[in-house]
Amino acid sequence: MKASLIDMNVKSKHLVNSDLLVYGACISKEQPKLFKEISKGRLPLGVCLEGHHMNVVGFKIATILKTARPKSMVVLTVDGSPHCVQLHFAAQQAKLLTDSKIELSHYVVEKGELIKLTPESIRVARHLSTVEKSLRCKEGT
């Protein structure tokens, strides 16, 4: 079953105690083999942040975390997209705001390769001054 995150009822029996894959909608079309592999045993919920505001998506995820209490959630997007990065921010923020104990994992696809991200990389990506300081330190300036 592949569904839309936005269209899924937050009280759906499919969400309760589930393992979720929340993914950038283009992934299933652009990377079908990778998508098939990572979606095994998970309920895939696609969303595109070009069409939905981050606040709507974050509110939906937070409500799912509070209402359905899924076991785990994997967030998967393409790397480098200013829209897709917001999905990672929204999921992390939803977990924080709901005090959810969900196992949350983040992945991006870059040049056909699946790359696991740490929660710290999501936090740093939100703070451009931290990114800048890190780059300056790396360059020795």
N, C-alpha and C positions, 0 to 999 in steps of 0.2 A: 504494500500500500504506500503510495507516494501522494502527499497532500500539500496544500498550501498552509503555511504557518498562520497567515491572516484569516483564512477561511475555516480553520479548525476550531471547533467549539472547545473552550478551555475545560469543560467538564466531560469531554469525550472519554469513554472507557478505554480508548486506545492510548490515551496519555497517562493514565494512572499507573504509577510504579513502572514506567516504561524506560527504555533507553532511547533517547532522541538523537537525531541528526538534524540540526538546523543549518541549512546550507544556502549559499548564494545560488539562486535559481538557474543560472547559466552553467553551473558545474555539471549537472546531469547531462546536458547536451554537449558541452565542450570536452568533458573528461569522462565518458560513459564507463570505461573499464574501472577507473579509479573510484568513481561514484558507486558502482556496483559492489566493489570490494569493501569500501568503508561503510556502506549502508547495511551490510549483513547484520542481522539481529537488532537493527535499530529502526525506529519509525522516522522516515525522512520527511522533513517539513521544509519546503522551499520558500524563499522570500527574496525579493529584489529591492534593495534600498534605493534604487533609482525611481521606483514607483511608490514606495511607502516611506514615510518619514521615520527616522530613527526613534522618535518618541513613541510612535504607535507600535513599532516592533518591540521596543523595550518593555512597554506596558503589557503587551501580549505575553512576552516571555515571563515577566514577573508574575502575571496572573496565573499562568500555567504552573510555575514553580510553587506558588502558594496553594493553588486549588488541586492540581493533579498529583503533585509531589513525585515527579519522575525520578528514577534512580540515577540516571546519568544523562549528560547532554554533550554532544560533540558539535562544535561550530566549525564549519568548513567554508572557505571562500577562496577566490583567486587572490593572489598577492598583487599588491600595487594599485588596487582599485580604491579611490577615495570613498566610494559608496560602500563597498564590501567591508572595509575596515570598521565601519560603524556597527556592523553586526556583532563583531567581537566586543566592541565597547558596550553595546546594549546588553549582551548576555552577561558580561562581567558585572555591570551595574545592577542588573536585575537580581543576580545572585546576592550581591552586597545588600541591596535594599530589602530583600525578603529574608535575610539571614538563613538562606537555604544551605543545606549541607550537601547539596547535589555534587556529584563528581562532574566537574566541568573541564572539558578539554578543547583546545583551539588548534586548528590546522589551516594552512594555506597551501595552495598549489602554485608552484612556480616552475615553468618549463617542464610540465608533466610530472614533477616530483612533489610528493606529499611531505610537508615540513611541519613538525609539531612545534607549537609556540608555548612559551611559559606564561603564566599569569603576569609575571614581571614585564615581559615584552609588551603585553597589552597595556599595562599601566604606563610604561615609558612612552609608548606610541601616542598616548593622550597628552603628553607633556613635552612640547617642542623644545622648551628651554633645556630639559634634561637630555634630549637627543642632541641638541647643539653642544652642550657641555661635554658629552661623551665623545662627539666627533672632534672637538677641539683638543681634548685630552689625548685622543688616539693620534692626532696629527702633531701633538706637541706644541700647540699654540695657546 
